[in-house]
Protein backbone atom coordinates (compact mmCIF):
# COMPACT_ATOMS: atom_id res chain seq x y z
CA UNK A 1 0.00 0.00 0.00
CA UNK A 2 1.17 3.48 -0.81
CA UNK A 3 -0.45 6.28 1.12
CA UNK A 4 -0.10 9.95 0.26
CA UNK A 5 -0.84 12.64 2.76
CA UNK A 6 -0.27 16.32 3.11
CA UNK A 7 -2.20 17.73 0.18
CA UNK A 8 -5.46 19.41 1.06
CA UNK A 9 -6.41 20.27 -2.49
CA UNK A 10 -7.90 17.28 -4.29
CA UNK A 11 -6.42 18.10 -7.70
CA UNK A 12 -2.89 18.24 -6.23
CA UNK A 13 -3.39 14.90 -4.57
CA UNK A 14 -4.66 13.33 -7.80
CA UNK A 15 -1.75 14.76 -9.76
CA UNK A 16 0.76 13.42 -7.23
CA UNK A 17 -0.97 10.01 -7.28
CA UNK A 18 -0.76 9.85 -11.08
CA UNK A 19 2.96 10.67 -10.99
CA UNK A 20 3.57 7.82 -8.57
CA UNK A 21 1.51 5.41 -10.67
CA UNK A 22 3.53 6.34 -13.76
CA UNK A 23 6.82 5.82 -11.92
CA UNK A 24 5.68 2.40 -10.71
CA UNK A 25 4.44 1.37 -14.17
CA UNK A 26 7.76 2.41 -15.75
CA UNK A 27 9.57 0.32 -13.12
CA UNK A 28 7.56 -2.74 -14.19
CA UNK A 29 4.96 -2.91 -11.46
CA UNK A 30 1.41 -3.95 -12.30
CA UNK A 31 -1.30 -1.77 -10.79
CA UNK A 32 -4.98 -2.66 -10.73
CA UNK A 33 -7.12 0.46 -11.14
CA UNK A 34 -9.71 -1.14 -8.84
CA UNK A 35 -7.13 -1.12 -6.03
CA UNK A 36 -6.39 2.60 -6.34
CA UNK A 37 -8.38 4.53 -3.74
CA UNK A 38 -8.81 8.11 -2.74
CA UNK A 39 -8.34 10.81 -2.19
CA UNK A 40 -9.63 10.31 1.35
CA UNK A 41 -9.23 12.27 4.55
CA UNK A 42 -9.30 9.10 6.64
CA UNK A 43 -7.89 5.60 6.19
CA UNK A 44 -7.15 2.64 8.40
CA UNK A 45 -3.85 0.89 7.73
CA UNK A 46 -2.26 -1.91 9.78
CA UNK A 47 -4.75 -1.30 12.59
CA UNK A 48 -3.96 2.41 12.85
CA UNK A 49 -6.44 5.13 11.93
CA UNK A 50 -5.02 8.04 9.93
CA UNK A 51 -7.17 11.17 9.76
CA UNK A 52 -5.87 14.31 8.04
CA UNK A 53 -2.30 12.99 8.32
CA UNK A 54 -2.59 12.35 12.05
CA UNK A 55 -2.27 8.94 13.70
CA UNK A 56 -5.17 8.01 15.99
CA UNK A 57 -6.32 5.02 18.00
CA UNK A 58 -9.30 3.45 16.16
CA UNK A 59 -12.65 3.72 17.94
CA UNK A 60 -13.05 -0.08 17.97
CA UNK A 61 -9.75 -0.43 19.86
CA UNK A 62 -10.74 2.26 22.36
CA UNK A 63 -14.08 0.53 22.96
CA UNK A 64 -12.43 -2.87 23.40
CA UNK A 65 -9.85 -1.59 25.87
CA UNK A 66 -12.27 0.53 27.92
CA UNK A 67 -14.63 -2.46 28.21
CA UNK A 68 -11.94 -4.72 29.70
CA UNK A 69 -12.42 -5.95 33.25
CA UNK A 70 -9.62 -5.75 35.81
CA UNK A 71 -7.17 -8.64 35.48
CA UNK A 72 -7.39 -11.48 38.00
CA UNK A 73 -3.89 -12.94 37.52
CA UNK A 74 -0.44 -12.21 36.09
CA UNK A 75 -1.22 -13.54 32.60
CA UNK A 76 -4.32 -11.38 32.26
CA UNK A 77 -2.33 -8.36 33.44
CA UNK A 78 0.37 -9.10 30.85
CA UNK A 79 -2.31 -9.44 28.16
CA UNK A 80 -3.82 -6.09 29.13
CA UNK A 81 -0.40 -4.40 29.11
CA UNK A 82 0.24 -5.90 25.68
CA UNK A 83 -3.06 -4.57 24.36
CA UNK A 84 -2.36 -1.03 25.53
CA UNK A 85 1.40 -1.03 25.01
CA UNK A 86 1.12 -0.62 21.24
CA UNK A 87 -0.61 2.72 21.81
CA UNK A 88 1.80 4.01 24.50
CA UNK A 89 3.12 6.86 22.35
CA UNK A 90 -0.37 8.41 22.45
CA UNK A 91 -0.37 8.51 26.25
CA UNK A 92 1.71 11.16 28.04
CA UNK A 93 3.67 9.64 30.96
CA UNK A 94 2.54 6.13 30.01
CA UNK A 95 5.31 4.34 31.92
CA UNK A 96 4.55 6.17 35.16
CA UNK A 97 0.84 5.41 34.92
CA UNK A 98 1.26 1.67 34.29
CA UNK A 99 4.19 0.99 36.65
CA UNK A 100 1.87 -0.41 39.40
CA UNK A 101 0.53 -2.89 36.84
CA UNK A 102 4.02 -4.09 35.95
CA UNK A 103 4.76 -4.71 39.63
CA UNK A 104 2.16 -7.48 39.82
CA UNK A 105 3.61 -9.25 36.74
CA UNK A 106 7.09 -9.81 38.21
CA UNK A 107 8.08 -13.41 38.87
CA UNK A 108 9.26 -12.67 42.40
CA UNK A 109 5.96 -11.01 43.34
CA UNK A 110 2.73 -12.80 44.10
CA UNK A 111 -0.28 -11.46 42.23
CA UNK A 112 -2.08 -8.95 44.43
CA UNK A 113 -4.53 -6.51 42.85
CA UNK A 114 -4.72 -3.58 45.24
CA UNK A 115 -6.04 -0.02 45.11
CA UNK A 116 -2.84 1.22 43.44
CA UNK A 117 -3.28 -1.25 40.56
CA UNK A 118 -7.00 -0.50 40.27
CA UNK A 119 -6.28 3.23 40.09
CA UNK A 120 -3.60 2.71 37.41
CA UNK A 121 -5.93 0.39 35.46
CA UNK A 122 -8.77 2.95 35.52
CA UNK A 123 -6.44 5.84 34.68
CA UNK A 124 -4.82 4.16 31.68
CA UNK A 125 -8.23 3.21 30.29
CA UNK A 126 -9.32 6.84 30.70
CA UNK A 127 -6.14 8.03 28.97
CA UNK A 128 -6.74 5.61 26.06
CA UNK A 129 -10.31 6.90 25.72
CA UNK A 130 -9.01 10.48 25.45
CA UNK A 131 -5.73 9.78 23.65
CA UNK A 132 -4.17 12.51 21.57
CA UNK A 133 -3.79 12.21 17.81
CA UNK A 134 -0.17 12.26 16.68
CA UNK A 135 0.90 14.37 13.74
CA UNK A 136 4.06 14.20 11.68
CA UNK A 137 7.30 15.51 13.12
CA UNK A 138 7.80 19.05 11.85
CA UNK A 139 11.51 19.77 11.88
CA UNK A 140 10.95 23.26 10.48
CA UNK A 141 9.33 24.30 13.78
CA UNK A 142 12.10 23.09 16.10
Secondary structure, DSSP 8 states (H G I E B T S, - for coil): -----S--SHHHHHHHHHHHHHHHHHTT----GGG-----SEEEETTEEEETTEEE--HHHHHHHHT----SSHHHHHHHHHHHHTTGGGSTTHHHHHHHHHHTTSTTS-----HHHHHHHHHHHHHHHT---B----GGG-
